[in-house]
Amino acid sequence: MHDAPEIAGQLERRRSAVAAEWGLTDEVVLIGSGDLISIPGRADLTYPFRAHSEYVYLTDRNRPGGVLAFDPGEGWVDFVAPVTERDRLWSGEPAGGLDGTTTSALGSWLAARRSRPLAVLGSPVPGQSAEGELTDRLRLALSQVRRPKDALELHRMRIAALATRAAFAAVMPMLAEGVSEREAQIELEAAAFRHGGEAMAYDTIVGSGPNSAVLHFAPSSRRFHTGDLVLIDAGAEYRGYASDITRTYPVGGALTPIQGELHSLVRAAERAAIDACRPGIEWREVHLTAARVIADGLVEAGFLRGGIDTLIESGAVWLFFPHGIGHLVGLGVRDAGGELAGREGRPAPFPNLRIDLPLETGMVVTVEPGIYFVPALLEDPDRRRRHRDRVDWDRVDAHLGFGGIRIEDNLHITADGHESLTADVPVLAGESASHRAKTRQETRT
């Protein structure tokens, strides 16, 4: 799992690639790591520190107070916060040491360049005002470099995925009558840590019964009941790199007929979207691929009426599939997303897309279609009037407590298609890893 020998070479490559992409002549750039944030009312306690992803990408360092500076005529300079006696007393020496110039020298470095344009990326650097247009342009260029993952990044993501696989394997036997969402979360996270995860990449989601229709549900004391759906969305993190997997399992091991029909539909939508993933395809097309499968299936299941295109253009399908098909994942669970430079806004119908880009070789994306019965959406009078001819509201009302189903995997985009990093996590209890691997091969472009 150790990757220290590769770090220096990858950092040199990344910095060279970023400098070339920027093409600066006189401008100066600062990239801040960020500072500790106090927890209000908790004396000297602080929130767990996560350095800004732009800083980590170019330094491989997760420590507060640092600034990475760039002068096109002189190159890169690391300014690191000095380690104080208090730091050593309460926190100890930083892992791996701290190479670089202390931040006490940053002021004089900037003073020698005070007349030159300044951009500030990463976290704000105290006392420094940046040129907004320049900063925006350089951030877009840095994101472009960051999106394709290098070998070291993929190595770390594979470790995170292995820890997450172990976490799901540990929690599946707990999906039984009387176990609480919180108890399941504890066992899942413990297994992730035991198998190499250094942290959870985001707050673990465990939602059972109607809670499974809440997209980011925080586990509660609610106990599972036989026949419930349990939606689990969780991912371990290793050296800052994330895994992000969702599965929806039935309590008691068997899906009811309607659960089975809609679970199969979500799975078919995921397979279709995964099959579409390859270099050059627009992410919005991957999203629409899944939406078409879902719209067609909801007509077959009796919840929607009409043609697929009409259901998409009118927004009727988004009542049940209200989020985007996925996002970039890598250094954190929300990686360097956004839109292409010059692409403003998103034409309808593309609700809640987190990225609006063509896929590139080296990107890692989540693919996560879902179907949900969300009372806040489905009981809204205006939506009911607007879609009175396209939704069978009586059938919807009979299933308002259904909950939700989401299935999510992580795809590495390759030159000839894609590779699933998470295909060996069973979609249903009893499904073998070999079956998932076979499915992965069948859906590769």
C-alpha positions as CSV (number, residue, x, y, z in Angstrom):
1,M,0.0,0.0,0.0
2,H,3.0,2.3,0.3
3,D,3.4,4.8,-2.5
4,A,6.1,7.2,-1.2
5,P,8.7,6.3,-3.9
6,E,6.3,7.5,-6.6
7,I,5.2,10.7,-4.9
8,A,8.2,13.0,-5.9
9,G,8.0,12.0,-9.6
10,Q,4.3,12.5,-9.8
11,L,4.4,15.9,-8.1
12,E,7.1,17.0,-10.5
13,R,4.9,15.8,-13.4
14,R,1.8,17.5,-12.1
15,R,3.5,20.8,-11.5
16,S,5.0,20.8,-14.9
17,A,1.7,20.0,-16.5
18,V,-0.1,22.7,-14.6
19,A,2.6,25.4,-15.4
20,A,2.4,24.4,-19.1
21,E,-1.4,24.6,-19.1
22,W,-1.4,28.0,-17.5
23,G,1.2,29.5,-19.9
24,L,1.9,32.4,-17.6
25,T,4.6,35.1,-18.3
26,D,4.4,37.6,-15.4
27,E,1.5,36.6,-13.2
28,V,2.0,35.2,-9.7
29,V,-0.1,32.4,-8.2
30,L,-0.7,31.3,-4.6
31,I,-2.4,28.1,-3.6
32,G,-3.5,28.0,0.0
33,S,-4.0,24.8,2.0
34,G,-6.5,26.4,4.4
35,D,-6.5,26.8,8.2
36,L,-8.1,25.0,11.1
37,I,-11.7,26.1,11.9
38,S,-12.8,26.3,15.5
39,I,-16.0,24.5,16.5
40,P,-18.2,27.2,18.0
41,G,-18.7,26.9,21.7
42,R,-16.2,23.9,22.0
43,A,-13.2,25.8,23.5
44,D,-10.1,24.8,21.6
45,L,-11.6,22.0,19.5
46,T,-11.5,22.3,15.7
47,Y,-13.2,20.6,12.9
48,P,-11.1,17.8,11.3
49,F,-8.7,19.4,8.8
50,R,-8.8,18.7,5.1
51,A,-6.5,20.8,3.0
52,H,-7.9,22.2,-0.2
53,S,-7.8,19.6,-3.0
54,E,-5.9,22.0,-5.3
55,Y,-3.2,22.3,-2.7
56,V,-3.1,18.6,-2.0
57,Y,-2.8,17.7,-5.7
58,L,0.4,19.7,-6.0
59,T,2.0,19.1,-2.7
60,D,0.6,15.7,-1.4
61,R,0.4,17.4,2.0
62,N,-2.6,17.7,4.3
63,R,-1.5,20.2,6.9
64,P,-2.9,23.7,7.7
65,G,-1.3,27.0,7.0
66,G,0.7,26.1,3.9
67,V,1.0,28.1,0.7
68,L,2.3,26.8,-2.6
69,A,3.5,29.7,-4.7
70,F,4.4,29.9,-8.4
71,D,6.4,32.5,-10.4
72,P,6.7,31.6,-14.1
73,G,10.3,32.9,-14.1
74,E,11.4,31.0,-11.0
75,G,9.1,28.0,-10.7
76,W,7.4,26.6,-7.6
77,V,8.1,27.5,-3.9
78,D,6.7,25.6,-1.0
79,F,5.9,27.8,2.1
80,V,5.0,25.6,5.1
81,A,3.7,26.6,8.5
82,P,6.4,26.1,11.1
83,V,5.9,23.3,13.6
84,T,5.7,25.0,17.0
85,E,6.4,23.7,20.5
86,R,2.6,23.7,21.1
87,D,2.1,21.6,17.9
88,R,4.6,19.0,19.1
89,L,3.0,18.9,22.6
90,W,-0.6,18.4,21.4
91,S,-0.3,16.9,17.9
92,G,3.2,15.6,17.5
93,E,5.5,15.9,14.5
94,P,3.8,15.9,11.1
95,A,4.0,12.6,9.3
96,G,6.8,12.6,6.6
97,G,8.3,15.9,7.9
98,L,7.9,19.3,6.2
99,D,10.2,20.3,3.4
100,G,10.0,23.9,2.2
101,T,10.5,27.5,3.3
102,T,8.5,28.6,6.4
103,T,5.5,30.9,5.8
104,S,7.4,33.7,7.6
105,A,9.2,34.3,4.3
106,L,6.0,34.6,2.2
107,G,5.6,38.3,2.9
108,S,9.0,39.3,1.6
109,W,8.5,36.9,-1.4
110,L,5.3,38.7,-2.3
111,A,6.7,42.2,-1.6
112,A,9.3,41.6,-4.3
113,R,6.4,40.9,-6.7
114,R,3.9,43.4,-5.5
115,S,3.3,45.1,-8.9
116,R,2.4,41.9,-10.7
117,P,-1.0,40.3,-11.2
118,L,-1.9,37.8,-8.5
119,A,-4.2,34.8,-8.5
120,V,-5.1,32.9,-5.4
121,L,-6.3,29.3,-5.7
122,G,-7.0,26.7,-3.1
123,S,-8.1,28.2,0.1
124,P,-7.9,32.0,0.7
125,V,-4.5,33.2,1.8
126,P,-4.9,35.8,4.6
127,G,-4.2,39.4,3.6
128,Q,-4.0,38.6,-0.2
129,S,-6.5,39.9,-2.8
130,A,-6.6,38.1,-6.1
131,E,-7.7,39.2,-9.5
132,G,-11.0,37.3,-10.0
133,E,-10.9,36.8,-13.7
134,L,-7.3,35.5,-13.6
135,T,-8.1,33.2,-10.7
136,D,-11.1,31.8,-12.5
137,R,-9.2,31.1,-15.7
138,L,-6.3,29.4,-13.8
139,R,-8.7,27.3,-11.7
140,L,-10.4,26.0,-14.9
141,A,-7.0,25.1,-16.3
142,L,-5.9,23.4,-13.1
143,S,-9.1,21.4,-13.1
144,Q,-8.5,20.3,-16.6
145,V,-5.1,18.9,-15.6
146,R,-6.5,17.2,-12.4
147,R,-9.4,15.3,-14.1
148,P,-7.4,12.5,-15.7
149,K,-6.0,10.3,-12.9
150,D,-2.4,9.3,-12.8
151,A,-1.1,5.9,-11.7
152,L,-0.5,7.0,-8.1
153,E,-4.1,8.4,-7.8
154,L,-5.6,5.2,-9.3
155,H,-3.5,3.1,-6.9
156,R,-4.9,5.0,-3.9
157,M,-8.5,4.8,-5.3
158,R,-8.1,1.1,-5.7
159,I,-7.1,0.8,-2.0
160,A,-10.1,2.9,-1.0
161,A,-12.4,0.7,-3.1
162,L,-11.0,-2.5,-1.5
163,A,-11.7,-1.1,1.9
164,T,-15.2,-0.1,0.8
165,R,-15.9,-3.6,-0.6
166,A,-14.9,-5.0,2.8
167,A,-17.3,-2.6,4.5
168,F,-20.2,-3.6,2.4
169,A,-19.4,-7.3,3.0
170,A,-19.5,-6.6,6.7
171,V,-22.8,-4.8,6.7
172,M,-24.8,-7.2,4.5
173,P,-25.3,-9.8,7.2
174,M,-26.7,-7.1,9.5
175,L,-29.7,-6.3,7.3
176,A,-32.0,-8.1,9.5
177,E,-35.1,-7.4,11.6
178,G,-34.4,-5.2,14.6
179,V,-31.0,-3.9,13.6
180,S,-30.8,-0.1,13.5
181,E,-29.4,2.2,10.8
182,R,-26.8,3.5,13.2
183,E,-25.7,0.0,14.2
184,A,-25.2,-0.9,10.6
185,Q,-23.2,2.3,10.0
186,I,-20.9,1.5,12.9
187,E,-20.1,-2.0,11.6
188,L,-19.6,-0.8,8.0
189,E,-17.2,2.0,9.0
190,A,-15.2,-0.3,11.4
191,A,-14.7,-2.7,8.6
192,A,-13.6,0.0,6.2
193,F,-10.9,1.1,8.7
194,R,-9.8,-2.4,9.4
195,H,-9.2,-3.0,5.7
196,G,-7.1,0.1,4.9
197,G,-9.4,3.1,4.9
198,E,-7.9,6.1,6.7
199,A,-11.3,7.9,6.9
200,M,-14.7,7.9,5.4
201,A,-14.8,10.0,2.2
202,Y,-18.1,11.5,3.2
203,D,-20.9,11.0,5.8
204,T,-22.1,7.5,5.5
205,I,-25.7,7.2,4.3
206,V,-27.9,4.3,5.7
207,G,-31.6,4.9,5.0
208,S,-34.2,2.2,5.6
209,G,-37.9,2.0,4.6
210,P,-39.1,5.5,3.8
211,N,-35.7,7.0,4.8
212,S,-34.2,5.3,1.7
213,A,-36.0,8.0,-0.4
214,V,-33.9,10.8,1.3
215,L,-30.8,11.3,-0.9
216,H,-28.3,12.0,1.8
217,F,-30.0,10.4,4.8
218,A,-28.0,10.4,8.1
219,P,-28.4,7.1,9.9
220,S,-30.9,7.2,12.7
221,S,-32.1,4.9,15.5
222,R,-34.8,3.5,13.2
223,R,-34.7,-0.3,13.2
224,F,-35.0,-2.5,10.1
225,H,-38.2,-4.4,9.5
226,T,-38.5,-7.4,7.2
227,G,-39.5,-6.2,3.7
228,D,-37.8,-2.8,4.1
229,L,-35.4,-1.5,1.5
230,V,-32.1,-0.3,3.0
231,L,-30.1,2.2,0.8
232,I,-26.4,2.3,1.8
233,D,-24.1,4.9,0.2
234,A,-20.6,4.8,1.6
235,G,-17.0,5.1,0.7
236,A,-13.6,4.8,2.4
237,E,-10.8,7.2,1.7
238,Y,-7.1,6.5,1.4
239,R,-4.5,9.3,1.3
240,G,-7.3,11.7,0.4
241,Y,-8.6,9.6,-2.5
242,A,-12.2,8.4,-2.3
243,S,-14.4,5.5,-3.2
244,D,-18.2,6.1,-3.5
245,I,-20.5,3.1,-3.7
246,T,-24.3,2.7,-3.3
247,R,-26.3,-0.5,-3.0
248,T,-29.9,-1.0,-2.0
249,Y,-30.7,-4.3,-0.3
250,P,-33.9,-5.8,1.1
251,V,-34.2,-6.7,4.8
252,G,-34.8,-10.4,5.1
253,G,-33.1,-11.2,1.8
254,A,-36.0,-11.1,-0.7
255,L,-37.4,-8.3,-2.7
256,T,-41.2,-7.9,-3.0
257,P,-42.6,-8.0,-6.6
258,I,-42.7,-4.2,-6.9
259,Q,-39.3,-3.9,-5.3
260,G,-37.9,-6.5,-7.6
261,E,-39.3,-4.8,-10.7
262,L,-37.9,-1.3,-9.8
263,H,-34.6,-2.7,-8.5
264,S,-34.2,-4.5,-11.9
265,L,-35.1,-1.2,-13.6
266,V,-32.5,0.8,-11.7
267,R,-29.9,-1.9,-12.4
268,A,-30.8,-1.8,-16.1
269,A,-30.4,2.0,-16.2
270,E,-27.0,1.7,-14.5
271,R,-25.9,-0.9,-17.0
272,A,-27.0,1.2,-20.0
273,A,-25.3,4.3,-18.6
274,I,-22.1,2.4,-17.9
275,D,-22.2,0.9,-21.4
276,A,-22.3,4.4,-22.8
277,C,-19.2,5.6,-20.9
278,R,-16.2,6.1,-23.2
279,P,-13.9,8.9,-24.1
280,G,-15.6,11.8,-26.0
281,I,-19.2,11.1,-25.0
282,E,-20.9,14.0,-23.3
283,W,-21.9,13.4,-19.7
284,R,-25.4,14.7,-20.4
285,E,-25.8,11.9,-22.9
286,V,-24.9,9.4,-20.2
287,H,-27.5,11.0,-18.0
288,L,-30.2,10.8,-20.7
289,T,-29.3,7.2,-21.5
290,A,-30.2,6.3,-17.9
291,A,-33.3,8.6,-17.9
292,R,-34.7,6.9,-21.0
293,V,-34.4,3.5,-19.5
294,I,-36.1,4.7,-16.3
295,A,-38.9,6.5,-18.1
296,D,-39.6,3.4,-20.2
297,G,-39.6,1.2,-17.2
298,L,-41.9,3.5,-15.1
299,V,-44.4,3.4,-18.0
300,E,-44.2,-0.4,-18.0
301,A,-44.7,-0.4,-14.2
302,G,-47.8,1.8,-14.5
303,F,-46.5,5.0,-12.8
304,L,-46.0,7.1,-15.9
305,R,-47.9,7.5,-19.2
306,G,-46.7,8.7,-22.6
307,G,-43.7,8.6,-24.8
308,I,-40.2,8.6,-23.4
309,D,-39.1,11.9,-25.0
310,T,-42.2,13.7,-23.7
311,L,-41.7,12.3,-20.2
312,I,-38.2,13.6,-20.2
313,E,-38.8,17.0,-21.7
314,S,-41.8,17.7,-19.5
315,G,-39.8,16.7,-16.4
316,A,-42.2,14.0,-15.3
317,V,-39.4,11.4,-15.1
318,W,-37.4,13.7,-12.7
319,L,-40.1,13.3,-10.1
320,F,-38.7,9.8,-9.6
321,F,-35.1,10.3,-10.7
322,P,-34.4,13.8,-9.3
323,H,-30.6,13.9,-9.3
324,G,-27.8,13.7,-11.9
325,I,-26.3,10.4,-13.1
326,G,-23.1,11.0,-11.2
327,H,-19.9,13.0,-10.7
328,L,-16.2,12.9,-10.9
329,V,-14.5,11.2,-7.9
330,G,-10.9,11.1,-6.9
331,L,-9.2,13.6,-4.5
332,G,-12.4,13.7,-2.4
333,V,-15.8,12.5,-3.3
334,R,-16.5,15.6,-5.4
335,D,-13.5,16.0,-7.7
336,A,-12.6,18.7,-10.2
337,G,-16.0,19.0,-11.9
338,G,-17.8,21.9,-13.5
339,E,-18.4,22.7,-17.2
340,L,-16.3,23.3,-20.2
341,A,-14.8,26.7,-20.5
342,G,-17.3,28.9,-22.4
343,R,-20.3,26.5,-21.8
344,E,-22.8,28.5,-19.8
345,G,-25.8,27.0,-18.1
346,R,-27.4,23.7,-18.9
347,P,-30.2,23.3,-21.4
348,A,-33.3,21.5,-20.2
349,P,-33.8,18.8,-19.4
350,F,-30.7,18.3,-17.3
351,P,-31.6,18.7,-13.6
352,N,-28.9,18.7,-10.9
353,L,-26.0,17.6,-13.1
354,R,-22.7,18.0,-11.2
355,I,-20.6,18.0,-14.3
356,D,-21.3,19.0,-17.9
357,L,-18.2,17.8,-19.7
358,P,-17.3,15.2,-22.3
359,L,-15.6,12.2,-20.7
360,E,-11.8,11.9,-21.1
361,T,-9.4,9.0,-20.8
362,G,-8.2,8.9,-17.2
363,M,-11.3,10.4,-15.6
364,V,-13.0,8.5,-12.8
365,V,-16.8,9.0,-12.5
366,T,-19.6,7.6,-10.5
367,V,-22.7,6.2,-12.3
368,E,-25.6,6.2,-9.9
369,P,-29.2,6.1,-11.3
370,G,-32.1,5.8,-8.8
371,I,-35.8,5.7,-8.4
372,Y,-37.4,7.3,-5.4
373,F,-40.8,8.0,-4.0
374,V,-40.3,11.3,-2.3
375,P,-43.4,12.7,-0.6
376,A,-42.1,16.3,-0.8
377,L,-42.0,16.0,-4.6
378,L,-45.0,13.7,-5.2
379,E,-47.5,15.4,-2.9
380,D,-46.8,18.9,-4.3
381,P,-50.1,20.2,-5.7
382,D,-48.4,22.2,-8.5
383,R,-46.5,19.2,-9.7
384,R,-49.7,17.1,-9.6
385,R,-51.5,19.6,-11.8
386,R,-48.6,20.0,-14.2
387,H,-48.2,16.2,-14.7
388,R,-51.9,15.1,-14.3
389,D,-51.8,13.4,-17.7
390,R,-48.4,11.9,-17.4
391,V,-48.5,10.3,-13.9
392,D,-50.9,7.8,-12.5
393,W,-51.3,9.5,-9.2
394,D,-53.6,6.9,-7.7
395,R,-50.8,4.3,-8.2
396,V,-48.2,6.7,-6.9
397,D,-50.3,7.3,-3.7
398,A,-50.4,3.6,-3.1
399,H,-46.6,3.5,-3.0
400,L,-45.7,6.8,-1.3
401,G,-44.0,4.8,1.6
402,F,-41.9,2.7,-0.9
403,G,-38.6,4.5,-0.3
404,G,-35.9,4.6,-2.9
405,I,-33.4,2.5,-4.8
406,R,-30.0,3.7,-6.0
407,I,-27.1,1.6,-7.4
408,E,-23.7,3.3,-7.8
409,D,-20.3,2.2,-9.2
410,N,-17.0,4.0,-9.9
411,L,-15.7,3.9,-13.5
412,H,-12.2,4.6,-14.7
413,I,-12.5,5.9,-18.3
414,T,-9.9,4.1,-20.5
415,A,-8.8,4.6,-24.1
416,D,-11.1,1.9,-25.3
417,G,-14.0,2.3,-22.9
418,H,-14.0,1.9,-19.2
419,E,-13.0,-0.2,-16.2
420,S,-15.2,-0.6,-13.1
421,L,-13.3,-0.1,-9.9
422,T,-16.2,-1.4,-7.8
423,A,-17.8,-4.2,-9.8
424,D,-17.1,-6.8,-7.2
425,V,-19.4,-5.3,-4.6
426,P,-22.6,-7.4,-4.9
427,V,-25.8,-5.6,-6.0
428,L,-27.9,-8.2,-4.2
429,A,-27.1,-10.6,-1.3
430,G,-25.8,-13.9,-2.6
431,E,-24.5,-12.5,-5.8
432,S,-20.9,-13.6,-6.4
433,A,-18.0,-11.3,-7.2
434,S,-17.5,-13.4,-10.4
435,H,-21.0,-12.6,-11.5
436,R,-20.3,-8.9,-11.0
437,A,-17.0,-9.2,-12.8
438,K,-18.7,-10.9,-15.7
439,T,-21.3,-8.1,-15.8
440,R,-18.5,-5.6,-15.9
441,Q,-16.9,-7.3,-18.9
442,E,-20.2,-7.5,-20.7
443,T,-20.8,-3.7,-20.3
444,R,-17.4,-2.5,-21.3
445,T,-17.3,-0.7,-24.6
